[in-house]
Amino acid sequence: MKITGYPVEEGWAEGEVVVSPKPITFYGGVDPATSEIVEPGHPLQGVALKGKILIFPHSKGSTVGSYIILRMAKRGTAPAAIITVKPDEVVIVGCIIGHVPSMTRIDEVVLSRVKTGSRGILHVGKEYAELLLE
């Protein structure tokens, strides 16, 4: 399956896909030291994001979330790539300053069709962005 979107941060990533049907708050909801989602009641609570291709609707919460993504990138605990349904300033800024390959504006139907655990390769250039799923 090939999923296209709009480029945010250029780059290439390969890894296991993790899909969240719900928004994620990076500030307080993700432990930057371990990359684990710690938000109580979140469907991905306990899941580590390090090295994964994260697909979710959008972030929620504080704009400090951008700096949590940067902190994760500097610690080596960031997702390999981040993909969102809606353009999200917190995620966009975090991916740009942390150099995490990213795309946005994917079709919302993708969230129901893509399964956590599948493998993917993301390619993001200046004018294109696509995720290829095995």
N, C-alpha and C positions, 0 to 999 in steps of 0.2 A: 504494500500500500504506500502511496506517495501523498504526503500532506504538504500543501504550500501555505505560505503566509507572507507577512511583510518583515523585512529585515530590521533588526534592532542593533545587535552587536555582531560584527563579522567574525567568522571562525568556523571551526569544524569540531564535531564531537561525536563520539560513538559510545554506546553503553545501553544498560538496561533502562527501560522506560518506567517511570512512576507516574500514575495518573491520579489526580485528586479531583473529585467532583465538586469540592468546596474551595472557596478562597483560602489563602494561607496568609497569616501574619508573621512576618519575619522577625519583628521586634517583639520578643516575649513568647513567640510561638515556635521558634526554631532555635536550638542551642547551637551557636556558631562554633563551639569547640568540637562538637561531635557530629553536627549536621542533622541531628535527630529532631523530628517534629515533637514538641513537648506540650503543645496546646491541648488541654484537657478536652476530651470528647471529639477531637478532630478525627476524621476517618483514617488519616495516616499517622495518628499518634504512635510514637515509637519507631517509625520508619526513618532510617538515615538517608539523606539526600546526596551525600558525597559521591561524586562520579556518576550520578544518574542523570538521565534526561527527564526533567520535571515538566509535566504538562498540567496546567490548572487554569481555572477561569480568570483570576486576577488576584492581586493581594488585597489585604484589608489592614487597617490599623495605621500606625504612625509612619511618617516619612523617614524615620530613623531606620526603617527596614532596608532602605538603599545602602546604608552603611553596614548593616548586618551582612548583606550580600558581599560587599567589599571585604569585610572582615573575614568572612568564610573563604573568599578567594585568596586572600593573603595567607591564611592558615592551611590552605590546601583541602578544605572541607566543603567547598562549594559544589553545587550540582555541575555536571559536565556541560549542561545546557539548560536553558529555561525557555519554555514556550507557553504563551498565554492566549486566551481567547480574545480578551479585550485589551486594548492598549492601556498600560498601567504605568504611570509616572514613577512610582516607587521601584518597580521591577526594571523599567527601562534605564533609569539612572543607575541603579545597582549593577546591572549587567554591563553598562558602558564603563563605569569607573572600575569595576572588578574584572573587566575583559572576559565575561562569561558569554559564550555564543548564545544568541537569543533571537527568537522571532515572535511575532504577535499576529493578531487578527486571523487566527485559524477558525474554521467552521466549528460551531459549538457541538455539532453532531459528532465530531471527532472524539469528544470526551466519552461518549457512550460506545464508540466502536474500537477505540484503542484500549488494550488491556495492560495493566501493570505486569511487568515481567517480560514483556516482549522486548526485542532488541531493535535499536534504531541507530541511524546515522543522520546527523544534522549537518547541512551545508548552508552557510549564510554568507552571501556576498553583498556588495553595495546595492544591487538591484534585484536580488532574488533570495529566497529562503525556502528550503524544502527539507522535510524529514522523510527518510525512506525507512520503512518498517519491514523487518524480515517476517 
